[in-house]
Amino acid sequence: MKYFSVLLFFILSLSALMSLTQAIYCPCDLKNKKPVCGSNGITYVNRCEFECTQREYRKLGRVLNSVKDAPC
């Protein structure tokens, strides 16, 4: 029983770590500078970076909208 508990803890920890790693990766070309202003008051380098952050917000149950295609 103790072995099962340790194994379960290890698997859950590994799963959490993997989802965190996936959440961080977002392949955007930051050389493409067409700023986007988010509803959180942050200026994103381009639409790709904004949409990546928007996906992370959704995972957290939060909403992020584009205010304008220009710096905030």
Protein Blocks (a to p, Z undefined) as FASTA:
>chain_A
ZZmmmmmmmmmmmmmmmmmmmmmpccddfklccddddfkopacfblmlmmmmmmmmmmno
pacddfbgcdZZ
